[in-house]
Amino acid sequence: MKPRNKKPSFREMGLGFRLFKKKHASHQHDNPTPENIEVYTVAVILDGKVWEVLRAQDRLADMFLANPTFVLVTEETGTAKIGMRYENEKFEEA
């Protein structure tokens, strides 16, 4: 059996530091919102504790705040596309 070629990690490709810098640059004081776009800050709270803070435009913020169901897309659930229905633990064309 021939060994599989392992993909190099971000660190091996020299991208780890750049990814960290990009993550740091996403703070609101470092990355101000353009004047023509309204951005909302949404806190992700699990068991009474803030786990993540997201910045999103109104449409995405509205979706997160509408108490959506999150589903891990796998081979068993099938491919998910915008507009599909999710029934019986599978994605189906509408």
C-alpha positions, 0 to 999 in steps of 0.5 A: 500500500502506497503512503498518502501524501499528507497536506502540509499544515498552515504552520508548515506552509508559513501561514500560521502567523499570517492567519493570527494577524488576520484574526487579530485585525478583525477587531472592530477598532482595527477594522472599522465598518465602511460607512455604507454598510450596517454591521451588527455585533452578535454574541454566541452564548452557550450555557450562560457563557459568551463563547464567540462574538460575531460581526455580521450584516443585517441579513446574516445577523437576523438568521443567527438571531432567529434561533436556527437549527444547525446541521452537520452536512455529511454523506448521510444528510446529502448536499445542502443548497440554499432553498432546499428543505431539511426533512427526515434528517436529509436535505431535499429539493424544495 
